[in-house]
Amino acid sequence: MSKVPLQFRHNGRDVAIFVDGGTNLLVALRELIGDMTPKFGCGQGGCGTCSVLIDGELHLSCLTLAETVGGRSIETLDGMKQGPNLHPLQRAFADHFAAQCGYCTPGMLMAAKALLDRNPSPSRDEVIEAISGNICRCTGYEPIINAILAAAGGRVSA
Amino acid sequence: MPVTVKTFASASEAAGALSSDRTARYLGGGTLVMRALNEGDVSISTVVRAQDQALTRIDASGPRITLGAGVTFARVLAERDLGFLHAPARSIGGPAVRNMGTVGGNLFAPTPYGDFTVALLALDATVAVQGGFGARDIPIEEFLQARERQAGTLVLSVSCTRPASSEAFCYRKIARIKPKGGSVITLAAHLPISGGRIAGARIALGSMAPTQIRARAAERALEGRSLDAATIAAAASAAAEGTSPFDNALGSAWYRREIVGVHLRRLLSGQE
C-alpha cells in the first residue's frame, strides 16, 4: 500500500509527511511529527483527550482522517505557550489545581481555548458545555471549570 | 490495516465508487467510520469521500427545509431558521463531535446514538439517496427499516417540513450524563393541531428497537383528540407497544419499557 503525501500547518509551521491510507490525525501528529501533546484515550470520540483545533474549530484528532487536513491549520497544546511563558489558560490550570494525573489536560485546554477564542467571557454553564466532550476521572471537573473562568476573567497570576 | 482513500469532486462519482465496492464506506464527519477503523474493522478496505458543495448545503428558507448529508450539527445550531432542530442537534456529543458529526451520518448511527434521526423520523423526513441506479427519495421510515442494506448507497440530503408551530414539535433525550451521554431513550413528537384536535400525530423513539421507530399505538391514542391529560395518559400507557428494546450498559430492556411512557407523558405535558 503506497503512502500518501500530506502538507498542513502545525502550530504555525508548515509540515510535510507521508501517511498510510486510513491513518488518523492523532497518529500522524504523535508518530510522524513528534507532537506528543494530543493523547490517545478511547479512539471512539468519547473522551476528548485527543482534541485539537482545525482551522480554529475543535475536532477529535483520533476520528479525523489525516488526509482530510491537507492545507489546513492544526493547533495543538504544543503550540499554546507563548515563548517561555505559559498561556493564561495553562497558568490558570496550574493555579487552580485543574490537572491531577494530567491525561485529560491537553484536550481540556484545547476545548477551553476553542471556547475563549470565540467567547472571551463565558458563563459557568457555557464553560460546562464547552468541556462536555472531555472526560476527567480525577478532579471532579470543578477545578477545571474554575480555572477556565479565571483565565477568562484575567484572574491569573503572571 | 491500511485502507485506500478515494476522494471525488462530485457526489455522483462517490456514489458510483460506493456501490461498486462492498468493502467501501463513505466517510462523512468520521465519528462512525474512523471509529470503526480505529477498532480494527477489517471489513472496510476503501474509504470514499466527496468534496461536493451540494452535500453541505442548507436550505432553510421555506416551509420545507433541506439539509445536505454533510451538514454538521454545529452548523444546524448556527442556523437561526432551524430553531426547531436545535434541541436534537445540541443533545449530540460535545462541541468537537458536533463540529464533526453530520446529519447524513446520524442516519447510520447505531443505538444508543442516532438522536437527530429520531427528530427527523417524527418530522416525516425524506432521505435523498444515490445508488448505482441513480438518485431517489425514500421516506425516512423505509430508509431506516432497510438501513443494513443501505451501505452501498450515498445519502445526499434529508428534507422535512417545518413544524406548523414551535409547540407542535417537541424533543427530549434521556441520558445518564448531562449535558452529554448516550441515550437511555430519545423521544420526539410532532403533533400538528387542526381545529383544536391533533391531526397527523407522529411519535418517534430512539433506543427502543434496533433502529429508531415510531410509537404507532401512542400515535393512535393521540390522533383526532385534543391534547388533554386523559389523551396524554392514554398515549403514555401505549408507548411501549410494538417496541423491542435491548439491554445495554445504560439501561435494561425492562427499564426502557417501564419508563418510556413516563417520559412520553412528561414530554407531551411539558414537564421537566
Interface residues (C-beta under 8 A of the other chain):
Chain A: M1 V4 D20 G21 G22 T23 N24 G43 Q44 G45 G48 S51 E57 L58 H59 L60 C62 L63 T64 L65 E67 T68 A111 A114 L115 I128 E129 A130 I131 S132 G133 N134
Chain B: M1 P2 V3 T4 V5 T7 L27 G29 G30 T31 M34 R35 L37 N38 E39 V47 R49 A74 G93 G94 P95 A96 V97 N99 M100 P179 K180
